[in-house]
Amino acid sequence: SLLRAGLVSSMVLIAHYYGSKFHPSRLSAYAIAISMIINPIIIKSLAWQLSLASYGGIMFLSPILKEYFYGKSASYIGEMIIVAFSAQLFCLPITIYSFGELSVISILANILVTPIIPLVMALTFLGGISLKTTPVAFFCKKLLSLQVFVINRLSEIRWAIVPIGSGNPFIFALYLPIILFLVYLKNRTKYSFRPK
């Protein structure tokens, strides 16, 4: 997941420096190709699969949902819910296949921990470039502990998990209605992914 994030961020920054933008599908294809050139067996990594799936949801579904519900501008809470839902939906078949369970409150968990993630990333970056990392690391650890605490508490709610069964490849057929949903919304909103 870190490899994917680093590749995508680097490509976006380089393109921005030269005054151009990537189409999300091209950016995803480059990230997948470069990742597999560096490490061909990465395709078996669950973390890598979920990272790409969530990225796909954020890049393809969330802007269309935002356009559909809010037009050009969305509230912070509304946008956060849309991003969490989009990432979760694109990861759903992979998580069910791998874990054999469906969480009915996973979106709530994502909404609760998502606002902390940018701050954790910023603190991690500061810790990497700072000579005095102790205070930065302390606050970063506290924030990560808070995330883990929230996730652990929510995971203890027994009725929130629906067992389905893992390892069934037919579960990936769920991507068909997800794609049809995406196409329907794109046609309704006339949203364009082409860089302006």
C-alpha positions in Angstrom: 0.0 0.0 0.0 2.9 2.3 0.8 4.5 1.5 -2.6 1.2 2.3 -4.4 0.8 5.6 -2.5 4.4 6.6 -3.1 4.2 5.8 -6.9 0.9 7.7 -7.4 2.0 10.7 -5.3 5.3 10.9 -7.2 3.6 10.7 -10.6 1.1 13.3 -9.7 3.8 15.7 -8.4 5.9 15.2 -11.5 3.0 15.7 -13.9 1.9 18.8 -11.9 5.5 20.2 -12.1 5.3 20.0 -15.9 1.8 21.5 -16.0 -0.2 18.3 -16.9 -2.5 15.9 -15.2 -3.1 12.1 -15.4 -6.4 10.5 -16.2 -7.3 8.3 -13.2 -7.3 5.1 -15.3 -3.9 5.9 -16.7 -2.5 6.7 -13.3 -3.9 3.4 -11.9 -2.4 1.5 -14.8 1.0 3.0 -14.4 0.9 2.3 -10.6 0.0 -1.3 -11.2 2.6 -1.8 -14.0 5.5 -0.2 -12.1 4.6 -2.0 -8.9 4.7 -5.4 -10.7 7.9 -4.6 -12.5 9.5 -3.8 -9.1 8.0 -6.9 -7.4 6.0 -9.3 -9.6 4.6 -11.3 -6.7 3.1 -8.1 -5.2 -0.2 -9.1 -7.0 -0.7 -11.7 -4.3 -0.4 -9.1 -1.5 -3.8 -8.4 0.1 -2.6 -5.0 1.3 -1.7 -4.0 -2.2 -5.0 -5.3 -3.6 -7.0 -3.4 -1.0 -4.9 -0.3 -1.5 -5.6 -0.3 -5.2 -9.2 -1.1 -4.8 -9.8 1.7 -2.3 -7.8 4.1 -4.5 -10.0 3.1 -7.4 -13.1 3.8 -5.4 -11.8 7.2 -4.3 -10.7 8.2 -7.8 -13.6 6.9 -9.8 -16.7 6.7 -7.7 -16.3 9.4 -5.1 -16.1 12.4 -7.5 -19.2 11.1 -9.3 -21.1 10.7 -6.1 -20.0 14.1 -5.0 -21.3 15.6 -8.3 -24.6 13.6 -8.0 -25.4 14.7 -4.4 -23.7 18.1 -4.0 -22.7 19.5 -7.4 -19.4 21.2 -7.4 -19.0 21.7 -3.7 -19.6 19.3 -0.8 -19.5 19.8 3.0 -16.5 18.3 4.8 -18.7 15.7 6.5 -20.5 14.9 3.2 -17.3 14.5 1.3 -15.8 12.3 4.0 -18.8 10.0 4.0 -18.6 9.7 0.2 -14.9 9.0 0.2 -15.3 6.3 2.9 -18.3 4.7 1.1 -16.5 4.7 -2.2 -13.3 3.1 -0.9 -15.3 0.6 1.1 -17.5 -0.4 -1.8 -14.6 -1.1 -4.2 -12.9 -3.2 -1.5 -16.0 -5.1 -0.6 -15.6 -8.2 -2.9 -11.9 -8.5 -1.9 -12.6 -8.3 1.9 -15.5 -10.8 1.7 -13.3 -13.2 -0.4 -10.4 -12.9 2.0 -12.1 -12.8 5.4 -15.5 -14.3 4.7 -17.3 -11.6 6.7 -19.3 -8.5 6.0 -19.2 -5.7 8.5 -22.4 -3.6 8.6 -20.7 -0.8 10.6 -17.4 -0.6 8.6 -18.4 2.7 7.0 -19.0 4.2 10.5 -15.5 2.9 11.5 -14.0 4.6 8.4 -15.8 7.9 9.0 -14.5 7.9 12.6 -10.9 7.2 11.8 -10.6 9.0 8.4 -10.2 12.5 9.7 -7.1 11.4 11.7 -5.3 9.9 8.7 -4.0 13.1 7.1 -2.6 14.3 10.4 -0.9 11.0 11.0 0.6 11.2 7.5 1.8 14.7 8.0 3.4 13.8 11.4 5.1 10.8 9.8 6.5 13.0 7.1 7.7 15.6 9.6 9.3 12.8 11.7 11.1 11.6 8.6 12.7 15.0 7.8 13.2 16.2 11.4 16.3 15.6 13.4 14.2 15.7 16.6 11.7 13.0 16.0 10.7 12.2 19.6 7.8 14.7 20.1 6.5 14.0 16.6 6.7 10.3 17.1 4.9 10.6 20.4 1.9 12.5 19.0 1.8 10.2 15.9 1.8 7.1 18.2 -1.0 8.6 20.3 -3.1 9.3 17.2 -2.5 5.8 15.8 -3.4 4.3 19.2 -6.7 6.3 19.1 -7.5 4.8 15.7 -6.7 1.3 16.9 -8.9 1.9 20.0 -11.9 2.9 17.9 -11.4 0.0 15.5 -11.0 -2.5 18.4 -14.1 -1.3 20.2 -16.3 -1.4 17.1 -15.0 -4.9 16.2 -16.3 -6.1 19.6 -19.9 -5.5 18.5 -21.0 -9.0 17.7 -24.1 -8.2 15.6 -22.0 -5.9 13.3 -20.4 -8.9 11.5 -22.3 -11.1 9.1 -20.5 -14.3 8.2 -20.6 -15.2 4.5 -17.7 -17.6 3.9 -14.3 -16.9 2.4 -12.5 -18.2 -0.7 -15.5 -18.2 -3.1 -14.4 -16.7 -6.4 -18.0 -15.9 -7.5 -18.0 -13.1 -4.9 -16.0 -11.0 -7.4 -19.2 -10.9 -9.5 -20.2 -8.2 -7.1 -18.0 -5.9 -9.2 -20.5 -6.1 -12.0 -23.3 -4.2 -10.2 -20.7 -1.8 -8.8 -19.5 -1.0 -12.3 -23.0 -0.7 -13.6 -23.8 1.7 -10.6 -20.7 3.7 -11.6 -21.7 3.9 -15.3 -25.3 4.9 -14.3 -24.1 7.7 -12.1 -21.6 8.9 -14.7 -24.3 9.1 -17.3 -26.7 10.9 -15.0 -24.1 13.5 -13.9 -22.2 13.8 -17.2 -19.1 13.8 -15.1 -15.8 13.8 -17.1 -12.6 12.3 -15.8 -10.5 14.0 -18.5 -7.9 16.4 -17.1 -8.8 20.0 -17.7 
